[in-house]
Amino acid sequence: MEESLKLKRATYHLYTFMISKLISTFGSQVYAFAISFYILQLTGSATSFATNLLCNILPRTLAGPFAGAITDRYSRKKIVIFSQIATTLAITGLLIYSLTSGLSLIAIYTTTSILSLTSMFSGIAFTSSITGLIDQARIQKAMSMNQMAISFAAIGSPAVGGLLYGTVPIPVFLIMFIVASIFAVILESTMNFRLFSEVKASGEEGEKKESMMQSMKAGLRYLRVQNSILPILWILLLINFLFGAYEVGYSYILIDNLKMESQHFGFTQGAFSLGMLLMSIYFSGRKEVKFPLLVSKKGILGMGAVMGAISLPLLLSMSYWIMFSYYMFLMFSFGSLIIIVNTPLQVMLQKTVADEFKGRVFSIIETMAMALIPLGMVIYGVLYDVFPGEWILLLSAGMLIVITLIMARPSVIRKVHPEIGEKQEEVRSVEAGSVAQ
């Protein structure tokens, strides 16, 4: 009877988690859309726009390791709720400031930095709590529904933001975000973050005597001895760096080189989000992937092929509408492949990493990945100014494929998934028996 009640509670968590994520992500993306347009209209400066992006990335990168250690030391539910309340207060502060003094860049940059930190703490605490909120059998479903919420927000927020921007003032956007954030707090407060967790939060026990620095070092030591996690970490780091070629090059090539209309460019971005959404729905309904790293390896190779294929219209002559349809298909495929790579790995990490180390491990992965994104963008930004875009994409795609084949070679796959080696041994034994007969 108790197990049945726990499963019902887990089902409630599954949908509450998705709705909370959808509301908070949708609110933050509509806000980001409005603020980005406001900065560009106010200043007309790409530097001011880039500074706001930096205010989003830099605090996350610097505070990431501390966030992981804090998440593992204290109540994850309290961290999620306090982070969401801090988000609400930050936006309320910006609203009051805008109504009394008018919006200024300093106020926007300060708010963006605070939101960057609160979303990071909330995200790491939530990700670390999945195995406490949801039963083991439905972790893949939970991760897929999380991606579905993000995809819905990615598709809907630009449309809503574009519809409202210019017709309603910025304070209305801020009020919408505040309402969404309050609703998210209410939903999160009803969840039991320790429903399936056997380890008590150290902050609740009061037994944790190690310092913050010792806690962070313990997380690094734990990560170093995890043979199944380290290959994934290095592959993800290199992917994030090499995908600077896509992040910088895609918009530059389509808008500057191929002269695609802004509306049609928006459609290709929508196809990307649609691919993510449909693949997330597929993963939410299918049984759990048996060999996550093997599936993700194939997905990364596919992403490398798509990245190289982006350069094709620069090498071959295409009519405008064929080119547009081609990029729609590519972006839909790209969005689908990202889910094929991410979802099995996320499920694997959820089940592999010990609960008391989850915050530190996930924060280290996020910090290292985030740290390489700005570096990749700076390097590729310079390269695209010097060399033809098609060759940068083809070379980067080739490097991505080669690195993946080396770092996720069969021996590494067998080390992470020993069952594959056992299966192959069984097949060889059967074949040997057949030959002997």
N, C-alpha and C positions, 0 to 999 in steps of 0.2 A: 504493500500500500504506500509506504513512504517513498519507494523507488518511483512509483507511478506519479506521485505528487511532484517529485523532483523533475521528472521528464516533462510534466505539464508546465512547471515553472521555467524549465529550459526553453520550451516552445515560446512562452511569453517573452523571454529574454531575446530569442532569435529575432522576433519581429520588432520588439522595442528597440533593440540595438540598431536594426536597419532604419527604422523611422527616425530615431535620434540622430543617426549619422546623416540621413538624407536632409533633415531639417537644418542641422548646423552647417553642413557642407553647402547646401543651397544658399543659405543666408550669407555665408562668408564669400561665396563666389559672386553673388549678385553685388555685394558690397565692393569686392575687388574690381569688378567690371566698372561700377560707377566711379570709384575713386581713380582708377586708371584713366578713364576718359576725362575726368575732372582735371587731373594733373596735366594731361596733354593739352586740354583747352585753355587752362590757366596760364601755362608756361610755354607751350609749344616746344618744349625741350625734351629730347630723348634722354639726356643726362638725368633730369629730374625724375623721369619715369623709371630709369634704370636704378636710381638711388632708392626708390620705393621697393623695387624688386630685391635689392641688396638688404634692405631692412627686414625683408621676409626670410631671406636665406641665412644671413650672418648670425643672428641670435640663436637660431636652431642649431647651427654648426658648433658654435661655442659652448652652448649649454647642454647639448645632447648627452654627453657622458654623465653629467651631474643628474640629469633628468632620469636616466636609467637607474642610477644608484638610489635616488630618492624614491622611485617607484617600487623598488624591491625592499626598501626599509619601512615604508609607511602604507597605510590603507589606500589601496588603489581606487576604491570607490570615492573616498574623500578627495583624492587628487583630481579625479575626473570632474566631480561636482564643483570643487573650488576653482578649477581651471575654467569651467563654463561660466561660473559666477564672475570671475575676473574678466572674461571676455565681455559679458554683459555690462560690467562697470566701465570698462575701457571705451566701449561704443557709446554708453550713456555720457561719459565725460566728453567725448568728441562732439556729441550732439549738443550738449550744454554750451561748450566752447564755440561751436559754429553759430548758435543762436544769439550768443552774447557778443562775440568778437569777430565772427566770420571765420571761415576755414583758412588755415595757413598750412604751408608745406611742413613746417616743423611739427605741428599738431598731427598731421597725417602720418608723417614718418614715425613719430612716437607711438601712435596707436598701432601702426603696422608691426612695429617691433614687439609690442606687448601681445598682440594677437598671434604673432609667430611663436612666441614662447608658450602661450596658453594652449594653442592647438597642438604643439609638440608634446607637452606634458599630458594632455588629454588623450592624444593618439597613442602614445607609448603605454600609458596606463590601461587603456582599453584593449590594445593588442595583447598586452601581457596577461589580461584577465579572461581571454576567450575560453581557455580550458576550465576556468572556474565558473563561467556563466553557462556554457553549453556542454552537453554530453559528448563524449569522444566520437560517437558515430556520426554526429552532425557538424563536426568542425569544418569540413569542406563546404557544407551548405552555408554555414555562418560566414566564412571568408568570401564565398561567391556573392552572398546577399550584401555584404559590405561593399564589394566592387560594384554591384548593381546600383546601390545608393549613390556612389561616387559618379557612376556613368549617367544616371538620371539627372544629377545635379549639373554635370558637364554639358549635357544636351539642353536642359531647360534654362539654366541660369543666364547664358548669353541672350537667349530669346526674351526672357522676362526683363533682364537689364536693358536690352536694346529698346524694348517696347516702352519702358518707363522713363529711360533717360531722356531728358529734354522736355518731357511732359510733366514730371514731378520734380521738386527740388531735392537736393542731396539729403536734407534732414529726414525726408520721407524714407529714403533708402536706409538710413541709420535706424529709424524707428522699426522698420520691417526686420532688420537684423536683430534688434533688441528683443522683439516679440518672439522671433524664432529661437533665440538663445535661451530665453526664460522657459519656453516650452520644452527645450532639450534638457534643461536642468530638472524640470518636474519629472520627465520620463526616466532620466538616469537615477534619480533618487528612489525610484520604486524597484530597482534591480538589486539582486543579491549576488555580489561579485565573488562570493566564496561558496557558491552552491555545490560545486564539484571539486573544490580545492581542498587538499589534505594538509597543506602547509599554511600555518597562520602568518599573517603579516607581521614582520618584525616590529613594526611600530606599535602593534596591538599587544605583543607579548612583553615588550619592554626588556628583552633579553639581549638585544644586539649591542655589543660593546665596541665593535670595530668602528674606526673613524670612516668618514666619507671616502677618503683617499684609499684606505684599506679595502673598502667595499668595491671601489672601482677596479683596483688591482686584482681582487678576487674574481671579478667578472672577466677580465682579460685572461687570467690564468685558466678559468673554466673554458673560455672560447678556444684557447690554444690547444687543449687536449681533446677537443671535439672533432674527430676526423671526418665526421659526416657533414659538419657545418663549414669548416674552413674552405674546402673547394668552392662551395656555393658563394661564400663571402668574396673571394678573390674574383670569381667570374662576374658577380654583380658589380664589383668596383670597376672592373675594366669596361663592362658594358656601359655603365653610367658615363665614363669618360668618353668612349668612342661614339656614344650617341649624341655628343655635342655636335657631330657632323650633321646629324638629322635636325637637332633642335635649332641650330643656326641656319643650316642650309636650306631646309624645306621652304620656309617663308621667303627667303632671299631668292631662291630659284624660281618659284612659282610667280611671285609678284614682280620681281625686278627683271629676271631673265625672260620668262615666258609670258609676262604681261597678263596674267589671269585676273579677271575682274574680282573685286573684293567679295562680292556676294557669292560667286562660285567658289572662291577660296574658302569662305565660311562653310559652304556645303561639304567640302572635302574634310574639314575639321569635324563636322557633324557625323560624317561617315565613320570616322575614327571612333568617336564616342559610341555610335550605334554598334560597331563591331565589338567593343568592350562589353556593352550591355547584353547583347544576344549571347555572347560566349559565357558571360557570368550566369545568365539564366540557364544555359546548358549545364554548366558545372554544378549549379545548385540542385539540379534534378538527377544527375548521374551518380553512380557509385564512386567511392573514393579511388583516386589514381593509385595504382599499385607501386609503380616505380617513378616517384616525382622528379628526381634529377634527370632521368632518361627522357621523360616527356618534356621537361623544361629545356634540355639540351636541343631537342628537335625544334622547339619553339624559337630558341635563340638563333639557330641556323636559318630558320624561316625569316626572322626579323632582319638578319644580315642580308638575305636575298632581296627582301623588300627595300632595304636601305640602298642597295646597289641599283635596284630597278628604278628608283626615283630619278636617276640621271638619264634614263633612256630617251625621253623626249628632247634632251639637249644634244643627243648623238644622232637621232633619227628624226626625219621630218614627219610631223603629225598635224592633222587639222585640229582646230581649236576644240571641237566637241569630242573628238576621239581622245585628245589629251585630257580633257576634263573628266570623261568617263574612266579613263585609265587611272587617274589619280584618285577618283572616288573608290574604285576597286582596291587600289593599293592601300589607301588609308583604312578602309573597312577591314582588310586582311591584317594590317598592322595592329589595329585595336584588338582584334580577335587573338592575335599571337601574343600580345602583352599579357592577356588573361591566362593563356595557355602556359606561359612562363611563370607568372606570379602566383596563381592560385595553388598549384601543387606544391611549390616551394614554401609558401606561407603555411599550408597545412602541415607539411613535414617539420618545419621549425616549431610550430605549436606543439607537436607531439614529441619532438626530440629534446628540446631545451627544458631543463628542470625548472619548475615553477618559480623557485626562489631566485633564479638567475635571469628570468625572462626579460625584466625591465632593462637590465644592463646589456644583455645580448642584443635586444632589438634596438636599443639606443646607439650602441656601437655600430651596428650595421647601418642605421640611418645617418649617423654622423659621418662615417667614412664615405658613404655614397653622396651625401650632400656636399662634402668637402671637395669632391672631384668635379661636381657639376659646374661651378663657376670657373674652375681651371680649364675644363673642356671648352666652355663657351668662349673664354678669352682667346685660347689658342686657335680654335676654329674660326673665330671672328677675324683674326689676323690672316689666317690661311685663305679664307674666302676673298679677302681683299687682294691677295697676291696671285693665287692660282685659280684655274678654271674649276667651277663647282663640280662638274661631272667627275673629274679625276679625284677630287677630294672624297666624294661619296663612294666611288668604286674602290679606292684604296682603303678607306676606313671600313667598308663592308667586308672586303677581303681579309683585313686584319682581324675583324670581329669573328669571322668564320674560322680562321686558322687558330686564333687564341682559344675559341670554344672547343674545337676539335682536340687541341693539346691539353687544356685544363680539365676537360670533361671526357678524357680518353677512356676506353673500356675498362682499364685497370682501376681508375678512380671511381667509375660508376659501380664496379663490383665491390669496391671497398665500402661505398655508401649503402649499396643494396646487395649484400652477400647472397641473397636468395637467387639473384640472376645467375651467379656462378654455380650454385647448387642445381639450378634448373638445367643449365647447359651441361653439367656433369651427368645428370640423369639422362638427358637426350643422348649424350655420347655413349653411356652405358647400354641404353636400349639399342642404339645402332650397332654397337660392338656385339651384343647378343644376337642380333638379327644376322650379322655377317657370319658368326660362329655356327649358327644353325644351317 
